[in-house]
Amino acid sequence: MLIFNINGYEDFQSLFGMEAHGNGVKSRKNKILLAHLKNPALIRYCREHDDWSLLHIRSMAELKQLVLGYIMDNGKADPKLPNKVILIGNTYWSSQYRTDHMEGLCEDFDKKSVRYVNTKAEHVYKMKAGKFFSAIIKETEIGHILSEQVVIWLSEEFTQDWQTYTMGQTPDAELHIDDNFAKIYDEYYCRSFNGCSCMVGRDRHSFYEDAVEAKAAYLTDKEGFVLARAILFTNVIDENGKRWRLLERQYSKESSDVLKRLLVDLCIKGGYCDAYKNVGAGCSESRAFVQNDGTSLTDKKFSIKCELDTYDTLSYQDSFKYYDYDNSIAYNYADSPHDYCLDTTDVNLDGDSDEDEDQEYDEYHDYNCDEVRTCYYHGNAISVDVDNLEDFVWVDSEDEYFHKDDVSQCDACGEWVVKENATYNSEVEAYFCDSECEAKYLKENFYYSEYDDDYYRNVEDLTTIQKWDEETQCYKEITISCMSRDWLIQEGKAFGGNDLWFISNDQFLKQTA
């Protein structure tokens, strides 16, 4: 039976974003997709249900849309998950949590947390968005069999979506759609765009004024500085002749995906675009566009009119980089009729450069230097000045430098680990080298509740209770959180007094009646 719907090497290369000239680059997208497609539990699930759609996934957008759909459907169909959890207009289901009229929004405007009701205690709490969503996923049938990489990625995606959503409820950024291309490439206004764009400060913005049909789409703060920006191509044609308005790859202050998503969200709400470049993993791929409703457009072939002569100013192109000179058309797919590739920092088609040929270019700091080395920044390989690596950390297990925001020290042994490759425990919000380090850390720093199957930071949060053991036909003492014990007592599901409580057992009570 065909499981992986891959048609030859070129299709594999396109799917996993490999470089044409070598063995490819380290890509988080590749690792997540491969972990998903190679998951034995998922393959068994698809075989048992005779439904292979979860394995016929070709993009990150498709993975997110399809898997979240399964999670919502699984939850709705499971009688053990009766409680509605409404987040960003989507309904999930849980056995232990529900949302109230606030639908997850915190009264204190905490944009990183979700407000929820614990159904055992019927009390309102808040939890970090990623941790909360991970718990919702893992309650479902499909959540139990998803790879850990996919669960972590979906939780991170939700965290960013949630922050974008909550920022939209209390906006502190202003959207602009205009022809001010100079501003969105100006070093003064684009502060803290380190390593985000090789075109900032190079005076190449005239390309968008003269060669193509486009608008500048960007967010500014109260002082007028640019927070996020993208090019909005206003007259894009697909292979069927349909016209689209496509929002190109987004760039933002400190490479914040939250700001990128906010830019996309406001452009969609304002009715300015029909589709946008995927945010996060896979965003550098020329065909990684997503329709406003989340549907992947990676199979679409797009083109734009591009009036670019040999010595006209050129600006680096992420998507429409395959240029047909004679017909003045730029395409977003490699098997198009083209003469030039526009994903270059050259000044024009003749290959002129504004860089010192005797020096190397530092992509992170945006300057020329004597020597660079490869480092990894948010999953992408970039060149960085060997004498200015203070923002990067050497990771022994990877034998490479990674940006400080992409790594964490193992909370058990102290070794540096790359977050996307590490073992992450959402309950304690910590990264570990592996499961052994995780187990060691939990044992040494937390207290385990057998009843709740959960860890607690403070011993005062735990007590004991007597639970009936079918094998020995007698009560056995187990640990339980104080909150769960109090709920059992309140609901009449435990009996006793003082410090000795028993979980009610119908069979035992009948025998002793």
Secondary structure, 3 states (H helix, E strand, C coil): CCCCCCCHHHHHHHHHCCCCCCCCCCCHHHHHHHHHHCCHHHHHHHHHHCCCHHHCCCCHHHHHHHHHHHHHHHHHHCCCCCEEEEECCEEEEECCEECCCCCCCCCCCCCCEEEEEECCCCEEEEEEHHHHHHHHHHCCHHHHHCCHHHHHHHHHHHHHHHHHHHHHHCCCCEEEEECCHHHHCCCCCCCCCCCCCCCCCCCCCHHHHHCCCEEEEEEECCCCCEEEEEEEEEEEEECCCCEEEEECCCEEHHHCHHHHHHHHHHHHHCCCCCEEECCCCCCCCCCCEEECCCCECCCCCEEEECCCCCCCCCCCCCCCCEEECCCCEEECCCCCCCCEECCCCCCCCCCCCCCCCCCEEECCCCEEECCEEEEEECCEEEEEECCCCCCEEEECCCCEEEEHHHEEECCCCCCEEEHHHCEEECCCCEEECCHHHHHHHHHHHCEEECCCCEEECCHHHEEEEEEEECCCCEEEEEEEEHHHHHHHHHCCCEEEECCEEEECCHHHHHHHC
